Amino acid sequence: MPKLNDTHLPERLKEAIKQLEEGKEVEAKKNKTLLNAKQQQALVDAWDKQQELRKQHKPPKTEEEKKKIGWKDKREVRLDIYKQAHKELMDNIFDIHLRQLEREEAKANRVYLKGYFSAKDGQDPDSVGKIALARAGFMVARHPKMSKRDREIMELEDGLRKRFEAEMTDEEREEREWLKEIEKAEEEGRKNRFK
């Protein structure tokens, strides 16, 4: 399971809020994983306030009395703090994603450079760096470098291909489609052989 980071927290908080609203029990250890230190302290303070209310007042018998004195049970206190934490996260979600992206880019750069500078004599440092990235689980961009001449040749070939296709007879087009289907089937056969 991937390590929990700030981008996962809104979804996890929503799940915990839903469980609390349904009356299901949510483990107390989730307070440490879902809430930051400030929010954890707010939870402790809110519960301490409820403890003081319990010392001053008898347990209310109706919902109106509960609302009047601000009486809440532990589940309701946690629910309020979780909702507040979720709102704060959603207000800052863009910044959270940007920070996570920056962390991942920095990690990928460290992995690449470590591989790049560890290349031995006779090895291509760029290739070694990309291999290190792939081993670390990062996507490696595979953009072949094309020269201006290569691009011109490709454009010329595409233009010729389009012109030849436009000049084909119906019978020649049918044969071309047939050949494409055979090549596609052969390619799939090769792929399936190695599964």
Legacy VTK file of the C-alpha trace (Angstrom):
# vtk DataFile Version 3.0
C-alpha trace
ASCII
DATASET POLYDATA
POINTS 195 float
0.000 0.000 0.000
1.429 3.401 -0.920
2.472 5.748 1.826
-0.318 8.068 2.933
0.356 11.655 1.863
-1.618 14.885 2.035
-3.295 14.265 -1.329
-4.965 11.129 0.107
-6.280 12.837 3.235
-9.489 14.439 1.862
-10.801 11.070 0.647
-9.821 9.331 3.896
-11.462 12.076 5.943
-14.651 11.766 3.884
-14.735 8.029 4.631
-14.249 8.642 8.363
-16.944 11.345 8.385
-19.351 9.017 6.595
-18.669 6.235 9.129
-19.215 8.602 12.046
-22.450 9.932 10.541
-23.709 6.373 10.085
-22.976 5.715 13.749
-20.112 3.317 13.057
-17.037 3.358 15.264
-13.838 4.902 13.886
-10.596 3.896 15.588
-9.002 6.578 17.757
-5.637 5.960 16.065
-7.071 7.568 12.910
-6.890 10.899 14.729
-3.109 10.835 14.363
-3.115 9.818 10.696
-5.958 12.061 9.498
-5.372 15.184 11.584
-2.344 17.442 11.859
-0.968 18.482 15.279
-3.081 21.650 15.416
-6.279 19.748 14.621
-5.416 17.022 17.129
-5.001 19.709 19.800
-8.345 21.245 18.764
-9.947 17.806 19.236
-8.420 17.456 22.715
-9.521 20.999 23.651
-13.067 20.412 22.375
-13.341 17.213 24.386
-11.930 18.949 27.494
-14.611 21.612 27.080
-17.243 18.852 26.970
-15.752 17.335 30.139
-16.137 20.714 31.874
-19.774 20.863 30.709
-20.330 17.416 32.198
-19.023 18.651 35.559
-21.289 21.726 35.511
-24.500 20.211 34.111
-26.456 17.026 34.417
-26.922 15.009 31.211
-29.702 16.649 29.165
-32.832 14.652 28.439
-33.898 16.287 25.166
-32.191 17.420 21.998
-33.218 21.022 22.695
-31.411 20.972 26.044
-28.332 19.470 24.372
-28.248 22.261 21.810
-28.900 24.925 24.410
-25.904 24.018 26.577
-23.716 22.733 23.716
-23.609 19.124 24.965
-21.937 16.670 22.598
-20.733 13.111 22.874
-17.261 11.990 21.776
-18.483 10.953 18.316
-20.066 14.364 17.651
-16.907 16.190 18.788
-14.768 14.053 16.448
-17.264 14.570 13.620
-17.063 18.371 13.974
-13.258 18.363 14.017
-13.084 15.954 11.039
-15.481 18.147 9.036
-13.438 21.231 9.872
-10.211 19.451 8.859
-11.797 18.291 5.579
-12.930 21.850 4.799
-9.407 23.189 5.460
-7.895 20.528 3.192
-10.341 21.216 0.389
-9.597 24.952 0.611
-5.882 24.207 0.120
-6.118 21.170 -2.182
-4.400 22.887 -5.125
-1.404 23.890 -2.995
-1.252 20.394 -1.485
-1.074 18.800 -4.940
1.587 21.269 -6.076
3.751 20.521 -3.019
3.369 16.769 -3.609
4.298 17.179 -7.278
7.390 19.192 -6.323
8.431 16.479 -3.834
8.035 13.755 -6.456
9.986 15.768 -9.047
12.796 16.368 -6.561
12.928 12.665 -5.730
12.965 11.718 -9.427
15.769 14.217 -10.054
17.833 12.768 -7.183
17.351 9.217 -8.509
18.246 10.242 -12.073
21.351 12.171 -11.049
22.540 9.380 -8.771
22.257 6.960 -11.712
23.774 9.473 -14.121
26.895 10.049 -12.029
27.297 6.384 -11.127
27.697 5.378 -14.795
30.885 3.448 -15.389
33.285 3.930 -18.308
31.701 2.814 -21.554
28.115 3.339 -20.282
25.843 6.099 -21.468
25.139 8.226 -18.354
21.727 9.337 -19.664
20.680 5.727 -20.208
21.901 4.700 -16.736
19.933 7.594 -15.206
16.753 6.592 -17.046
17.187 2.964 -15.969
17.514 4.148 -12.350
14.302 6.153 -12.758
12.435 3.153 -14.138
13.672 0.942 -11.283
12.488 3.514 -8.744
9.003 3.384 -10.285
8.981 6.677 -12.165
7.678 7.033 -15.705
10.510 7.652 -18.141
9.833 9.876 -21.133
10.755 8.026 -24.284
11.012 10.809 -26.822
13.317 9.870 -29.629
15.420 12.823 -30.664
14.733 13.738 -34.284
16.856 15.950 -36.398
15.394 18.492 -38.788
16.258 16.190 -41.695
14.431 13.228 -40.102
11.285 15.335 -39.639
11.441 16.494 -43.274
11.779 12.894 -44.476
8.833 11.774 -42.329
6.683 14.613 -43.704
7.691 13.703 -47.268
6.876 10.008 -46.658
3.488 10.909 -45.151
2.690 13.137 -48.123
3.643 10.392 -50.593
1.626 7.793 -48.657
-1.473 10.022 -48.702
-1.058 10.700 -52.418
-0.676 6.977 -53.214
-3.731 6.137 -51.101
-5.766 8.770 -52.939
-4.740 7.266 -56.314
-5.556 3.653 -55.298
-8.391 1.717 -56.872
-11.068 0.112 -54.693
-9.469 -3.306 -55.170
-6.045 -2.011 -54.045
-7.624 -0.346 -50.967
-9.328 -3.626 -50.071
-6.008 -5.498 -50.363
-4.308 -2.849 -48.197
-6.974 -3.205 -45.492
-6.592 -6.973 -45.651
-2.815 -6.668 -45.209
-3.283 -4.317 -42.223
-5.594 -6.849 -40.544
-3.070 -9.658 -41.079
-0.220 -7.540 -39.668
-2.368 -6.598 -36.666
-3.242 -10.256 -35.995
0.430 -11.274 -36.263
1.433 -8.516 -33.819
-1.212 -9.631 -31.319
-0.035 -13.216 -31.721
3.533 -12.172 -30.908
2.387 -10.235 -27.840
0.237 -13.130 -26.561
3.091 -15.582 -26.967
5.116 -13.851 -24.247
2.321 -13.557 -21.678
LINES 1 196
195 0 1 2 3 4 5 6 7 8 9 10 11 12 13 14 15 16 17 18 19 20 21 22 23 24 25 26 27 28 29 30 31 32 33 34 35 36 37 38 39 40 41 42 43 44 45 46 47 48 49 50 51 52 53 54 55 56 57 58 59 60 61 62 63 64 65 66 67 68 69 70 71 72 73 74 75 76 77 78 79 80 81 82 83 84 85 86 87 88 89 90 91 92 93 94 95 96 97 98 99 100 101 102 103 104 105 106 107 108 109 110 111 112 113 114 115 116 117 118 119 120 121 122 123 124 125 126 127 128 129 130 131 132 133 134 135 136 137 138 139 140 141 142 143 144 145 146 147 148 149 150 151 152 153 154 155 156 157 158 159 160 161 162 163 164 165 166 167 168 169 170 171 172 173 174 175 176 177 178 179 180 181 182 183 184 185 186 187 188 189 190 191 192 193 194
